[in-house]
């Protein structure tokens, strides 16, 4: 039982490389641009995007 209590205090460590991701729609709201403009810029590679399943997400903290 002592071994179990020792491991129950373990907190998962998030990597320092964790980057929050937002949808294209939410990113457009955050930067104040129309959705169509953000969508075109993503397609041209102006914003760093990541494909997660069927979603294309933007990492706002990695803006170029």
ChimeraX commands (.cxc) that place a marker at each C-alpha (Angstrom):
marker #1 position 0.00,0.00,0.00 radius 0.5
marker #1 position 2.91,2.36,0.67 radius 0.5
marker #1 position 4.08,2.07,-2.94 radius 0.5
marker #1 position 0.67,3.14,-4.19 radius 0.5
marker #1 position 0.59,6.29,-2.04 radius 0.5
marker #1 position 4.03,7.28,-3.31 radius 0.5
marker #1 position 2.94,7.11,-6.93 radius 0.5
marker #1 position -0.41,8.81,-6.34 radius 0.5
marker #1 position 1.41,12.09,-5.66 radius 0.5
marker #1 position 3.04,12.06,-9.09 radius 0.5
marker #1 position 1.85,14.95,-11.25 radius 0.5
marker #1 position 2.20,14.63,-15.02 radius 0.5
marker #1 position 4.80,17.04,-16.33 radius 0.5
marker #1 position 3.87,19.11,-19.36 radius 0.5
marker #1 position 6.64,19.58,-21.84 radius 0.5
marker #1 position 8.13,23.05,-22.15 radius 0.5
marker #1 position 7.49,22.71,-25.88 radius 0.5
marker #1 position 3.69,22.67,-25.42 radius 0.5
marker #1 position 2.09,25.19,-27.74 radius 0.5
marker #1 position -1.61,26.08,-27.58 radius 0.5
marker #1 position -3.46,25.65,-30.85 radius 0.5
marker #1 position -6.58,27.45,-32.07 radius 0.5
marker #1 position -8.89,26.94,-35.02 radius 0.5
marker #1 position -8.67,29.19,-38.06 radius 0.5
marker #1 position -11.98,30.79,-37.10 radius 0.5
marker #1 position -10.82,31.59,-33.57 radius 0.5
marker #1 position -7.48,32.88,-34.83 radius 0.5
marker #1 position -9.29,35.25,-37.21 radius 0.5
marker #1 position -11.26,36.62,-34.24 radius 0.5
marker #1 position -8.09,37.02,-32.15 radius 0.5
marker #1 position -6.14,38.96,-34.78 radius 0.5
marker #1 position -9.14,40.91,-36.11 radius 0.5
marker #1 position -9.01,39.68,-39.70 radius 0.5
marker #1 position -11.85,38.26,-41.78 radius 0.5
marker #1 position -11.95,34.46,-41.83 radius 0.5
marker #1 position -11.41,34.34,-45.60 radius 0.5
marker #1 position -8.18,36.31,-45.30 radius 0.5
marker #1 position -6.83,34.02,-42.57 radius 0.5
marker #1 position -7.85,30.94,-44.56 radius 0.5
marker #1 position -6.03,32.19,-47.67 radius 0.5
marker #1 position -2.94,33.11,-45.65 radius 0.5
marker #1 position -2.89,29.65,-44.05 radius 0.5
marker #1 position -3.15,28.01,-47.46 radius 0.5
marker #1 position -0.19,30.11,-48.65 radius 0.5
marker #1 position 1.86,29.16,-45.57 radius 0.5
marker #1 position 1.90,32.57,-43.85 radius 0.5
marker #1 position 0.77,31.09,-40.51 radius 0.5
marker #1 position 2.21,27.95,-38.87 radius 0.5
marker #1 position -0.55,25.34,-39.08 radius 0.5
marker #1 position -0.80,21.81,-37.72 radius 0.5
marker #1 position -3.12,19.09,-38.95 radius 0.5
marker #1 position -4.87,17.30,-36.08 radius 0.5
marker #1 position -7.29,14.76,-37.47 radius 0.5
marker #1 position -9.59,16.63,-39.83 radius 0.5
marker #1 position -8.78,20.00,-38.24 radius 0.5
marker #1 position -6.17,22.52,-39.33 radius 0.5
marker #1 position -5.02,24.43,-36.25 radius 0.5
marker #1 position -2.81,27.50,-35.89 radius 0.5
marker #1 position -0.15,28.06,-33.23 radius 0.5
marker #1 position -0.49,31.80,-32.45 radius 0.5
marker #1 position 2.67,31.85,-30.35 radius 0.5
marker #1 position 4.76,30.74,-33.34 radius 0.5
marker #1 position 3.89,33.62,-35.65 radius 0.5
marker #1 position 6.57,34.47,-38.18 radius 0.5
marker link #1:1,2 radius 0.2
marker link #1:2,3 radius 0.2
marker link #1:3,4 radius 0.2
marker link #1:4,5 radius 0.2
marker link #1:5,6 radius 0.2
marker link #1:6,7 radius 0.2
marker link #1:7,8 radius 0.2
marker link #1:8,9 radius 0.2
marker link #1:9,10 radius 0.2
marker link #1:10,11 radius 0.2
marker link #1:11,12 radius 0.2
marker link #1:12,13 radius 0.2
marker link #1:13,14 radius 0.2
marker link #1:14,15 radius 0.2
marker link #1:15,16 radius 0.2
marker link #1:16,17 radius 0.2
marker link #1:17,18 radius 0.2
marker link #1:18,19 radius 0.2
marker link #1:19,20 radius 0.2
marker link #1:20,21 radius 0.2
marker link #1:21,22 radius 0.2
marker link #1:22,23 radius 0.2
marker link #1:23,24 radius 0.2
marker link #1:24,25 radius 0.2
marker link #1:25,26 radius 0.2
marker link #1:26,27 radius 0.2
marker link #1:27,28 radius 0.2
marker link #1:28,29 radius 0.2
marker link #1:29,30 radius 0.2
marker link #1:30,31 radius 0.2
marker link #1:31,32 radius 0.2
marker link #1:32,33 radius 0.2
marker link #1:33,34 radius 0.2
marker link #1:34,35 radius 0.2
marker link #1:35,36 radius 0.2
marker link #1:36,37 radius 0.2
marker link #1:37,38 radius 0.2
marker link #1:38,39 radius 0.2
marker link #1:39,40 radius 0.2
marker link #1:40,41 radius 0.2
marker link #1:41,42 radius 0.2
marker link #1:42,43 radius 0.2
marker link #1:43,44 radius 0.2
marker link #1:44,45 radius 0.2
marker link #1:45,46 radius 0.2
marker link #1:46,47 radius 0.2
marker link #1:47,48 radius 0.2
marker link #1:48,49 radius 0.2
marker link #1:49,50 radius 0.2
marker link #1:50,51 radius 0.2
marker link #1:51,52 radius 0.2
marker link #1:52,53 radius 0.2
marker link #1:53,54 radius 0.2
marker link #1:54,55 radius 0.2
marker link #1:55,56 radius 0.2
marker link #1:56,57 radius 0.2
marker link #1:57,58 radius 0.2
marker link #1:58,59 radius 0.2
marker link #1:59,60 radius 0.2
marker link #1:60,61 radius 0.2
marker link #1:61,62 radius 0.2
marker link #1:62,63 radius 0.2
marker link #1:63,64 radius 0.2
view
